Structure formats: structure tokens, C-alpha cells
């Protein structure tokens, strides 16, 4: 059964202040149900910068903490990441930027188009 285990986000936190756990869970289980394993956390709200940091030109950053070994293990055994997790894993360097491969099937050469000239 392909795709029976997924790597996805489980939401926690308060209203308008989400915090997510990066979890490995069965594909048909509820979003916040008991996962198989928690492999990281993601905080999409960047902490505010102090006025001194703003003058230095610093940019607020979001907090992502991942267990790289567990993430690579679950990908190797066939766990399917969601699109958001794919984006996070690409930024973290776990997945290559061209993942998934744009080539799905065999390579088939294109046909040459021959245009016939009509003499009138």
C-alpha cells in the first residue's frame, strides 16, 4: 500500500500563534492524533526584532528544528512528505532541489515535424 505513512505537520499552540510538530503518522489518521514519531518542530511566527537589530539590517527568521537522521530514515523507507514538508526539507538540505524528479516515465525522443510545401 503506497503512501500509507506520511510526514506532515501537526498543529499545536494558541489561536493565531501556531506551533507545529513535524510528525510521521499514518495517512488516514487525524491531524492531531497520536503520531508514530515526532521528528522536529516548526514555528512559522518569527520573533520580533529589537530596534538595534532592525538598525543592523537583520531579518526575522522562523524556527525550524529537525532530526536529520530520522527524517532521512523515514524518507528511505517510503514515507511520503506533504508539499509543505517538501518545501521545508528542501530548505534544510534533506531533499535535493529537483525532488521529485520532473521525469516520470521513460525518455521518448520527440518527432521531427516535416512541413510540406504546396505549389500552386
Steps between C-alpha positions, in 0.01 A plus 500: 500500500685806372487814709360343814748698715537877461731767635283800582436785742292465818371834629540610860503838671237765558271691269699698245823370655554160341788267576535181299658164570649323198359150545495163331143369507268264319346666197141446612543616860377838623731802489558525875469131588781297656785482244742216439793732572574872545804600293507876550323830565413802285405846627373710205474820709836676510583672831498881478832679462627764739560852363877440509463183294282686247769769464758228433281376212422158646204309363262308730538123459258217559605219733536152347650213699533162328662168577682446170578132559140407579370708208733326255410162647125552456548626144714194422234255621232664284324761714335757274558867596225759455568803275577723800744246640663468157557878502647491852721200424633669185594810700667284766696306236343160572341478155667613176349804329384293201307254720270339388652440163325685220550194281230248584515248218747380242676751276334509160668706227278759336399451138623730233221692335526507122310778331402445139505787256203530270565633151211685343 
